[in-house]
Every structure is written in C-alpha cells, then in structure tokens.
C-alpha cells in the first residue's frame, strides 16, 4: 500500500544504501541495456545557490554543508551547494551524481569522486578514460589516480609548460588532419607518473592573439606572460619566451608600437 509511511520507509532504505551508489548502479544498468556505455567519462561540477539563512550546525556524516563557495553563479551574497557529476561521452547522461559541500574545491573533490566511481565498477568491467579540466592535474592527484586512465589539460602553473612553449615552433610540429592545427607528442614523468603530453598549435588561436595585440601597441603584449614584442633592433622578433622575459621594456622605441612580431610558437592553443 502506498502511503506516507511506506514512502518514508523507502526513502530511509535508499539513504541507508547510499543514494549516490544506488543511482550509479541503476544508471549503469540502463546505459548497458540501451547500448550507451562509453570509453570516455567526463567529470563536471555544478553549483546551485539557495535563499535563506541556513545557519551552521554540527557536521554530521553524510550531510552536506550549505555555505559560501566558488561563485559559479556570480551571487556572492548567497550560499550554495555543489553537485559533482560524471557523465557519458556524447549523450551526457550522468553515471555518477554526488551532492557536495558548498565550498568543495574541484582540485580535492574530483580525484575523490573519480576514485569512488571506479571502486564501485563491477569486477571485469573496463575502467573508462576520465576526462577532466586542469583541476585534476597536480602531483598529489596524479598519485591518487595512478591506476586510472585520464585525459586532462596541463595547467600553465606547471613550469614545464612554459619551457615547452618556449622551445616549440609551429613549423616543427606535425600537420593535423584538422585544417589549421599542428601537434607534437611528448613524454613526461611529472609527479613520478608516466604520461603523454599532446602539444597543439591552433592557427585560429594564434590569429586571435595577433589581432588582440595589433597596433597601437605599448611594446608589452596582453597575456602570454606579458611578452615583449620587438627585439633590441626593433626589427627582429623575439622567438623564445626567455628572450621576451630578458628584453627590457625601456628598450622599445616609438616605432615599435606599430609592429607585431609575436612568434607562432608562443601561441599554442
């Protein structure tokens, strides 16, 4: 018989079993039945702001904290909750959904979320490639996910990124089947974890940067590490990042302000 008592018992049973885990098993069965399983699983995070005081209470296990956090909704006056998602590629159907504290940080929550999802996969089930933004990429996270296959973007806070950009020239990279792109593969052992980096050059991205710093110039380009655009003779481009850093702004003459000598290797998209 369906009434408020039976509904309450069902909700209690779901809570005891773990809502996230129950959802993951149901979603996996549905995706398998309809042939929608994917080798790639993107990770995403959304936030929902709420109205009301939501005064703090002693933290209980399994209960999220509604509080101020990273302002995805651009409402600093409101508290929020965060929802962590893993979805299937192309269909974007969720395979894992988890409520998190309003101040949960991606750099901490993403590896925990991924590891929890992988741990609940059935024995013999292939582990998919996890696709995430640069919040995943840190030495600590790479060690946590050392047994997981992942794809991410290496953030520019990693010094090695700037070294690669300084040494790489677009003309030396392989042409891509996609028009306007070139690429190079590099090996890396960052954090002691073996990985493959794919360095991509985009002609369209380079053109956007070039137009953004078109005349008039002040001899210091916006972005790309505040790159100086003209050489000591005001006639030759600075082709490496180290040269741009070493070249003094005071050496620019007024006629430099109408020139743009940004080297393509510094605009890898």
Residue frames as qw, qx, qy, qz and C-alpha x, y, z in Angstrom:
[[0.000, 0.889, 0.457, 0.000, 0.00, 0.00, 0.00],
 [0.436, 0.336, -0.003, 0.835, 1.39, 3.39, -1.00],
 [0.306, -0.904, -0.284, -0.094, 1.12, 5.99, 1.74],
 [0.031, 0.901, -0.323, 0.287, 3.35, 8.41, 3.57],
 [0.711, -0.532, 0.456, -0.055, 4.64, 5.66, 5.89],
 [0.896, 0.167, 0.333, 0.242, 5.70, 3.33, 3.06],
 [0.472, 0.812, -0.044, 0.342, 7.24, 6.26, 1.17],
 [0.293, -0.856, 0.375, -0.203, 9.17, 7.26, 4.29],
 [0.835, -0.302, 0.452, 0.086, 10.48, 3.69, 4.75],
 [0.799, 0.481, 0.199, 0.301, 11.57, 3.60, 1.08],
 [0.208, 0.901, -0.195, 0.327, 13.46, 6.89, 1.46],
 [0.561, -0.692, 0.442, -0.106, 15.14, 5.63, 4.64],
 [0.908, 0.003, 0.379, 0.178, 16.21, 2.45, 2.83],
 [0.616, 0.707, 0.042, 0.345, 17.65, 4.46, -0.06],
 [0.112, -0.904, 0.319, -0.261, 19.56, 6.68, 2.37],
 [0.755, -0.477, 0.451, -0.008, 20.96, 3.65, 4.21],
 [0.876, 0.243, 0.317, 0.271, 22.13, 2.05, 0.95],
 [0.341, -0.430, 0.278, 0.789, 23.70, 5.30, -0.28],
 [0.503, 0.737, 0.266, -0.365, 21.88, 7.46, -2.81],
 [0.198, 0.746, -0.506, -0.386, 24.94, 8.03, -4.98],
 [0.204, -0.259, 0.934, 0.137, 25.77, 4.32, -5.14],
 [0.506, 0.421, 0.722, -0.213, 22.19, 3.30, -5.90],
 [0.441, 0.799, 0.004, -0.410, 21.98, 5.86, -8.68],
 [0.041, 0.624, -0.704, -0.337, 25.29, 4.68, -10.17],
 [0.329, -0.015, 0.942, 0.056, 24.14, 1.04, -10.33],
 [0.496, 0.617, 0.545, -0.277, 20.75, 1.93, -11.83],
 [0.309, 0.824, -0.216, -0.423, 22.35, 4.25, -14.39],
 [0.112, -0.464, 0.830, 0.288, 24.95, 1.64, -15.38],
 [0.436, 0.235, 0.868, -0.035, 22.26, -0.99, -15.96],
 [0.456, 0.762, 0.320, -0.331, 20.18, 1.42, -18.07],
 [0.172, 0.782, -0.443, -0.404, 23.16, 2.54, -20.18],
 [0.234, -0.254, 0.916, 0.205, 24.20, -1.06, -20.79],
 [0.490, 0.429, 0.739, -0.172, 20.66, -2.07, -21.75],
 [0.451, 0.841, 0.198, -0.222, 20.37, 0.71, -24.32],
 [0.802, 0.265, 0.169, 0.508, 23.94, 0.34, -25.61],
 [0.092, 0.952, 0.012, 0.292, 25.07, 3.76, -24.41],
 [0.734, -0.566, 0.108, 0.358, 28.18, 2.82, -22.43],
 [0.414, 0.883, -0.168, 0.145, 31.22, 4.89, -23.39],
 [0.809, 0.060, -0.245, 0.532, 35.00, 4.57, -23.16],
 [0.248, 0.285, -0.185, 0.907, 35.17, 8.21, -22.03],
 [0.362, -0.725, -0.580, 0.082, 33.55, 9.70, -18.93],
 [0.171, 0.573, -0.096, 0.796, 33.78, 13.49, -18.50],
 [0.397, -0.455, -0.595, 0.530, 33.85, 14.94, -14.98],
 [0.000, -0.577, -0.190, -0.795, 31.93, 18.12, -14.24],
 [0.234, -0.359, -0.630, 0.648, 30.81, 20.23, -11.30],
 [0.114, -0.619, -0.382, -0.677, 27.75, 22.45, -10.95],
 [0.132, -0.136, -0.592, 0.783, 26.62, 24.73, -8.14],
 [0.222, -0.647, -0.607, -0.405, 23.15, 25.76, -7.02],
 [0.037, 0.209, -0.390, 0.896, 22.64, 28.85, -4.92],
 [0.326, -0.545, -0.772, 0.015, 19.95, 28.85, -2.28],
 [0.167, -0.597, 0.020, -0.784, 17.95, 31.54, -0.47],
 [0.757, -0.585, -0.248, -0.154, 17.71, 31.56, 3.31],
 [0.318, -0.833, 0.421, -0.167, 19.91, 31.75, 6.37],
 [0.927, 0.133, -0.338, 0.094, 20.96, 28.07, 6.63],
 [0.317, -0.809, 0.434, -0.239, 22.75, 28.61, 9.91],
 [0.433, 0.416, -0.794, 0.095, 25.64, 26.29, 10.57],
 [0.859, -0.383, 0.105, -0.324, 25.03, 23.13, 12.60],
 [0.489, -0.502, 0.709, 0.079, 27.39, 20.47, 13.92],
 [0.464, 0.428, -0.635, -0.446, 28.59, 18.47, 10.95],
 [0.808, -0.064, 0.523, -0.263, 27.03, 15.01, 10.63],
 [0.310, -0.219, 0.825, 0.418, 28.35, 12.20, 8.48],
 [0.252, 0.376, 0.819, 0.352, 26.70, 12.17, 5.05],
 [0.076, 0.882, 0.429, -0.179, 25.12, 15.60, 5.50],
 [0.506, 0.437, 0.143, 0.729, 26.33, 18.35, 3.16],
 [0.263, -0.560, -0.279, 0.735, 27.13, 21.85, 4.36],
 [0.289, 0.810, 0.398, 0.319, 25.26, 24.73, 2.70],
 [0.432, -0.685, 0.002, 0.587, 27.71, 27.60, 2.70],
 [0.309, 0.884, -0.189, -0.295, 29.54, 30.19, 0.59],
 [0.780, -0.115, 0.490, 0.373, 31.93, 28.86, -2.04],
 [0.283, -0.130, 0.519, 0.796, 33.38, 29.41, -5.51],
 [0.356, 0.526, 0.277, -0.721, 31.00, 31.78, -7.29],
 [0.270, 0.145, 0.808, 0.504, 29.88, 29.89, -10.40],
 [0.074, 0.732, 0.664, 0.133, 26.51, 31.65, -10.24],
 [0.233, 0.356, -0.004, 0.905, 28.06, 35.09, -9.60],
 [0.483, -0.710, -0.244, -0.450, 25.96, 35.56, -6.46],
 [0.389, 0.275, -0.646, 0.597, 28.40, 36.21, -3.60],
 [0.394, -0.325, 0.304, -0.804, 25.50, 37.12, -1.31],
 [0.884, -0.107, -0.051, -0.451, 24.01, 33.63, -1.43],
 [0.483, -0.391, 0.783, -0.034, 25.11, 30.29, -0.03],
 [0.667, 0.391, -0.459, -0.437, 25.25, 27.26, -2.28],
 [0.826, -0.180, 0.535, -0.014, 25.55, 23.50, -2.67],
 [0.187, 0.576, -0.673, -0.426, 27.77, 21.78, -5.20],
 [0.919, 0.150, 0.293, -0.218, 26.89, 18.76, -7.34],
 [0.151, -0.533, 0.751, 0.358, 29.64, 16.57, -8.73],
 [0.844, 0.382, 0.136, -0.351, 28.86, 14.71, -11.95],
 [0.259, -0.299, 0.808, 0.437, 30.39, 12.03, -14.13],
 [0.677, 0.489, 0.166, -0.525, 28.63, 11.66, -17.48],
 [0.761, 0.170, 0.551, 0.298, 28.85, 9.54, -20.59],
 [0.173, -0.327, 0.412, 0.833, 30.55, 10.96, -23.65],
 [0.100, -0.167, -0.638, -0.745, 28.24, 12.40, -26.36],
 [0.359, -0.579, -0.683, -0.264, 24.96, 11.53, -24.59],
 [0.015, -0.432, 0.354, -0.829, 25.99, 13.47, -21.42],
 [0.751, -0.465, -0.335, -0.328, 23.83, 11.11, -19.35],
 [0.260, -0.692, 0.552, -0.386, 25.03, 11.00, -15.74],
 [0.780, 0.017, -0.623, 0.052, 26.64, 7.83, -14.40],
 [0.532, -0.291, -0.535, 0.588, 27.55, 9.32, -11.02],
 [0.113, -0.724, -0.125, -0.669, 25.95, 12.22, -9.17],
 [0.597, -0.317, -0.541, 0.500, 27.01, 13.37, -5.73],
 [0.180, -0.932, -0.146, -0.278, 26.00, 16.30, -3.52],
 [0.650, 0.065, -0.314, 0.689, 28.96, 18.17, -2.01],
 [0.293, -0.667, -0.322, 0.604, 29.55, 20.98, 0.45],
 [0.303, 0.928, 0.213, -0.032, 29.07, 24.48, -0.93],
 [0.057, -0.896, 0.409, 0.162, 32.78, 25.24, -0.60],
 [0.880, -0.052, 0.425, 0.204, 34.00, 21.95, -2.11],
 [0.067, 0.754, -0.452, -0.472, 37.07, 22.60, -4.29],
 [0.862, 0.429, -0.168, -0.210, 37.46, 20.78, -7.62],
 [0.346, 0.617, -0.689, 0.158, 41.14, 20.07, -7.02],
 [0.247, -0.259, 0.835, -0.418, 40.17, 17.96, -3.98],
 [0.701, 0.176, 0.448, -0.526, 36.72, 16.67, -4.92],
 [0.692, 0.497, -0.364, -0.377, 37.48, 15.45, -8.47],
 [0.333, 0.365, -0.868, 0.058, 40.00, 12.71, -7.56],
 [0.311, -0.029, 0.794, -0.521, 37.84, 11.54, -4.64],
 [0.696, 0.355, 0.175, -0.600, 34.78, 11.42, -6.89],
 [0.612, 0.488, -0.560, -0.272, 36.61, 9.56, -9.66],
 [0.119, 0.299, -0.920, 0.224, 38.11, 7.02, -7.27],
 [0.483, 0.102, 0.649, -0.579, 34.72, 6.35, -5.68],
 [0.735, 0.433, -0.078, -0.516, 33.17, 5.80, -9.11],
 [0.492, 0.465, -0.729, -0.096, 35.94, 3.44, -10.21],
 [0.131, -0.231, 0.880, -0.394, 35.76, 1.45, -6.94],
 [0.612, 0.191, 0.529, -0.555, 32.07, 0.63, -7.46],
 [0.579, 0.420, -0.501, -0.488, 32.53, -0.72, -11.01],
 [0.959, -0.090, 0.166, -0.211, 31.73, -4.40, -11.33],
 [0.558, -0.434, 0.645, 0.289, 34.56, -6.94, -11.45],
 [0.557, 0.186, 0.684, 0.433, 35.78, -7.36, -15.03],
 [0.291, 0.892, 0.345, -0.007, 34.17, -4.11, -16.19],
 [0.590, 0.339, 0.051, 0.731, 36.53, -1.91, -18.20],
 [0.260, -0.679, -0.243, 0.642, 37.59, 1.29, -16.50],
 [0.442, 0.815, 0.291, 0.237, 36.78, 4.22, -18.81],
 [0.449, 0.219, -0.071, 0.863, 39.03, 7.17, -19.58],
 [0.196, -0.786, -0.441, 0.387, 38.26, 10.01, -17.18],
 [0.349, 0.516, 0.218, 0.751, 38.11, 13.41, -18.93],
 [0.359, -0.789, -0.368, 0.335, 38.56, 16.43, -16.67],
 [0.221, 0.934, -0.065, 0.273, 39.72, 20.04, -16.72],
 [0.467, 0.531, -0.504, 0.496, 43.06, 21.19, -15.33],
 [0.538, -0.606, 0.308, -0.498, 41.84, 20.97, -11.72],
 [0.994, -0.101, -0.031, -0.029, 42.68, 17.27, -11.90],
 [0.765, 0.426, -0.253, 0.411, 46.34, 17.91, -12.71],
 [0.266, -0.827, 0.410, -0.279, 48.52, 18.09, -9.62],
 [0.287, 0.416, -0.849, 0.155, 51.28, 15.87, -8.30],
 [0.361, -0.081, 0.757, -0.538, 49.08, 14.66, -5.43],
 [0.749, 0.305, 0.192, -0.556, 46.10, 13.90, -7.68],
 [0.617, 0.487, -0.576, -0.224, 48.21, 12.01, -10.21],
 [0.080, 0.274, -0.917, 0.280, 49.39, 9.69, -7.44],
 [0.531, 0.107, 0.578, -0.611, 45.82, 9.19, -6.17],
 [0.782, 0.465, 0.121, -0.397, 44.67, 8.28, -9.70],
 [0.091, -0.579, 0.752, 0.301, 47.78, 6.31, -10.67],
 [0.339, 0.075, 0.932, 0.102, 45.68, 3.26, -11.65],
 [0.428, 0.698, 0.486, -0.306, 43.08, 5.29, -13.58],
 [0.444, 0.254, 0.467, 0.721, 43.25, 6.30, -17.24],
 [0.009, 0.816, 0.342, -0.466, 42.66, 10.02, -17.61],
 [0.424, 0.462, 0.312, 0.714, 42.74, 12.89, -20.13],
 [0.218, -0.861, -0.303, 0.345, 43.16, 16.48, -18.97],
 [0.391, 0.824, -0.048, 0.406, 44.78, 19.81, -19.79],
 [0.668, -0.183, -0.301, 0.656, 48.10, 20.61, -18.13],
 [0.105, -0.961, -0.245, 0.079, 47.73, 23.99, -16.38],
 [0.476, 0.723, -0.160, 0.475, 50.17, 26.81, -17.09],
 [0.467, -0.810, 0.285, -0.208, 51.15, 26.97, -13.41],
 [0.922, -0.149, 0.253, 0.253, 53.38, 23.97, -14.21],
 [0.149, -0.770, 0.379, 0.491, 56.82, 25.37, -15.13],
 [0.474, -0.060, 0.777, 0.410, 57.40, 22.65, -17.73],
 [0.431, 0.731, 0.530, 0.002, 54.51, 24.04, -19.80],
 [0.105, 0.956, -0.103, -0.252, 56.34, 27.34, -20.30],
 [0.374, -0.508, 0.671, 0.389, 59.57, 25.53, -21.13],
 [0.519, 0.290, 0.764, 0.252, 57.79, 23.52, -23.84],
 [0.320, 0.880, 0.343, -0.071, 56.06, 26.61, -25.27],
 [0.103, -0.876, 0.308, 0.357, 59.36, 28.48, -25.37],
 [0.363, -0.378, 0.763, 0.378, 61.19, 25.70, -27.21],
 [0.513, 0.377, 0.764, 0.100, 58.43, 24.70, -29.64],
 [0.143, 0.360, -0.311, -0.868, 58.00, 26.21, -33.12],
 [0.726, 0.360, 0.316, -0.494, 54.83, 25.62, -35.13],
 [0.578, 0.598, -0.458, -0.312, 56.78, 24.79, -38.28],
 [0.113, 0.389, -0.907, 0.112, 58.42, 21.84, -36.50],
 [0.526, 0.045, 0.683, -0.505, 55.10, 20.28, -35.46],
 [0.214, 0.160, 0.909, 0.321, 53.16, 17.64, -37.37],
 [0.368, -0.062, -0.272, -0.887, 50.25, 18.78, -39.55],
 [0.403, 0.151, 0.776, -0.460, 46.91, 17.61, -38.22],
 [0.148, 0.373, 0.827, 0.393, 44.13, 16.14, -40.39],
 [0.016, -0.854, -0.480, 0.199, 42.09, 19.05, -39.00],
 [0.434, 0.635, 0.125, 0.627, 42.82, 22.16, -41.00],
 [0.099, -0.834, 0.110, -0.531, 44.66, 24.88, -39.11],
 [0.732, -0.624, 0.239, -0.133, 46.14, 22.64, -36.43],
 [0.576, 0.476, -0.631, 0.208, 49.57, 21.15, -35.75],
 [0.787, -0.566, 0.105, -0.224, 50.66, 18.91, -32.89],
 [0.398, 0.501, -0.727, 0.251, 53.59, 17.22, -31.19],
 [0.865, -0.423, -0.245, -0.111, 53.66, 14.35, -28.68],
 [0.144, 0.633, -0.605, 0.462, 55.98, 14.49, -25.69],
 [0.717, -0.275, -0.624, 0.148, 56.71, 12.11, -22.84],
 [0.177, -0.668, 0.300, -0.658, 56.56, 13.35, -19.25],
 [0.594, -0.190, -0.729, 0.282, 57.24, 11.94, -15.79],
 [0.175, -0.502, 0.188, -0.826, 55.74, 14.83, -13.86],
 [0.675, -0.410, 0.273, -0.549, 54.99, 13.76, -10.31],
 [0.260, -0.329, 0.907, -0.032, 56.72, 10.44, -10.97],
 [0.670, 0.364, 0.590, -0.264, 53.78, 9.29, -13.13],
 [0.292, -0.063, 0.686, 0.663, 54.41, 8.26, -16.72],
 [0.390, 0.703, 0.453, -0.386, 52.20, 10.23, -19.12],
 [0.454, 0.270, 0.507, 0.682, 51.95, 11.52, -22.68],
 [0.072, 0.652, 0.177, -0.734, 51.54, 15.21, -23.46],
 [0.459, 0.536, 0.560, 0.434, 49.95, 16.39, -26.69],
 [0.139, -0.507, -0.011, 0.851, 51.06, 19.93, -27.60],
 [0.394, 0.638, 0.626, 0.213, 48.58, 21.53, -30.02],
 [0.128, -0.281, 0.136, 0.941, 49.08, 24.65, -32.15],
 [0.321, 0.699, 0.636, -0.055, 45.98, 26.38, -33.49],
 [0.312, 0.229, 0.291, 0.875, 46.36, 28.87, -36.32],
 [0.222, -0.732, -0.446, -0.464, 42.98, 30.38, -35.43],
 [0.591, -0.723, -0.247, 0.258, 44.05, 30.88, -31.81],
 [0.555, -0.171, 0.121, 0.805, 47.29, 32.47, -32.97],
 [0.123, 0.476, 0.395, 0.777, 45.37, 34.85, -35.23],
 [0.393, -0.809, -0.404, -0.167, 43.09, 35.85, -32.35],
 [0.615, -0.579, -0.082, 0.529, 46.10, 36.68, -30.20],
 [0.450, 0.082, 0.285, 0.842, 47.77, 38.56, -33.05],
 [0.049, -0.658, -0.426, -0.619, 44.67, 40.68, -33.65],
 [0.518, -0.775, -0.353, 0.085, 44.26, 41.33, -29.93],
 [0.529, -0.600, 0.075, 0.595, 47.72, 42.90, -29.78],
 [0.503, 0.554, 0.351, 0.563, 47.56, 44.71, -33.13],
 [0.252, 0.126, -0.098, 0.955, 48.59, 48.41, -33.26],
 [0.127, 0.796, -0.441, 0.394, 48.63, 50.57, -31.31],
 [0.854, -0.191, -0.424, 0.236, 50.98, 48.63, -29.02],
 [0.309, -0.902, 0.249, -0.171, 52.87, 49.63, -25.93],
 [0.394, 0.556, -0.721, 0.123, 55.56, 47.02, -26.59],
 [0.202, -0.145, 0.887, -0.388, 54.07, 44.73, -23.96],
 [0.439, -0.135, -0.701, -0.546, 51.55, 42.17, -25.17],
 [0.658, -0.292, 0.271, -0.639, 48.46, 41.24, -23.22],
 [0.966, -0.080, 0.156, -0.191, 48.62, 37.72, -21.86],
 [0.892, 0.327, -0.196, 0.243, 51.18, 35.07, -22.75],
 [0.733, -0.355, -0.163, 0.558, 53.33, 36.15, -19.85],
 [0.006, -0.948, -0.013, 0.317, 53.36, 39.88, -20.79],
 [0.779, 0.084, 0.352, 0.512, 55.58, 39.12, -23.79],
 [0.021, -0.715, 0.208, 0.667, 57.67, 41.94, -25.28],
 [0.760, 0.535, 0.358, -0.088, 57.04, 42.03, -28.99],
 [0.535, 0.820, -0.169, 0.116, 60.10, 43.65, -30.51],
 [0.872, -0.065, -0.127, 0.469, 63.80, 42.86, -30.44],
 [0.447, -0.591, -0.018, 0.671, 66.67, 45.12, -29.44],
 [0.229, -0.072, 0.443, 0.864, 66.96, 46.41, -33.01],
 [0.437, 0.452, 0.333, -0.702, 63.17, 46.93, -33.21],
 [0.512, 0.442, -0.472, -0.565, 63.22, 44.88, -36.39],
 [0.422, 0.144, -0.892, -0.073, 63.57, 41.21, -35.38],
 [0.743, -0.451, -0.214, -0.446, 61.01, 39.14, -33.49],
 [0.263, -0.457, 0.767, -0.364, 61.73, 37.62, -30.11],
 [0.669, 0.097, -0.624, -0.392, 61.23, 33.93, -30.82],
 [0.559, -0.156, -0.779, 0.237, 61.54, 32.34, -27.37],
 [0.479, -0.797, -0.339, -0.141, 59.91, 33.01, -24.05],
 [0.678, -0.443, -0.106, 0.577, 63.29, 33.51, -22.34],
 [0.359, 0.222, 0.211, 0.881, 64.17, 36.26, -24.82],
 [0.200, -0.700, -0.378, -0.573, 60.91, 38.05, -24.19],
 [0.631, -0.710, -0.281, 0.133, 61.46, 37.93, -20.45],
 [0.653, -0.280, 0.016, 0.704, 65.02, 39.25, -20.70],
 [0.291, 0.440, 0.302, 0.794, 64.27, 42.10, -23.11],
 [0.122, -0.382, -0.453, 0.796, 63.70, 45.38, -21.18],
 [0.231, 0.790, 0.568, -0.013, 60.55, 47.36, -21.89],
 [0.108, -0.858, 0.037, 0.501, 62.54, 50.58, -21.86],
 [0.380, -0.257, 0.626, 0.631, 64.45, 49.47, -24.98],
 [0.386, 0.600, 0.676, 0.182, 61.34, 49.85, -27.14],
 [0.098, -0.145, 0.172, 0.969, 61.32, 52.83, -29.46],
 [0.469, 0.375, 0.285, -0.747, 58.05, 54.54, -30.51],
 [0.513, 0.356, -0.533, -0.571, 58.15, 52.98, -33.96],
 [0.073, 0.065, -0.992, 0.082, 57.96, 49.55, -32.33],
 [0.371, 0.226, 0.604, -0.668, 54.43, 50.31, -31.25],
 [0.658, 0.422, -0.108, -0.614, 53.10, 49.68, -34.73],
 [0.453, 0.366, -0.794, -0.174, 54.68, 46.27, -35.09],
 [0.845, -0.253, 0.303, -0.362, 53.57, 42.82, -34.03],
 [0.426, 0.516, -0.740, -0.069, 56.30, 40.17, -34.16],
 [0.707, -0.291, 0.526, -0.373, 54.72, 37.55, -31.95],
 [0.163, 0.339, -0.895, -0.240, 56.19, 34.19, -32.88],
 [0.746, -0.134, -0.404, -0.511, 53.63, 31.43, -33.57],
 [0.593, 0.009, -0.764, 0.253, 55.38, 29.08, -31.13],
 [0.039, 0.025, -0.573, 0.818, 54.22, 31.28, -28.26],
 [0.535, 0.033, 0.056, -0.842, 50.55, 30.94, -29.11],
 [0.216, -0.026, -0.968, -0.128, 49.95, 27.23, -28.85],
 [0.553, -0.257, -0.064, -0.790, 46.17, 26.94, -28.48]]
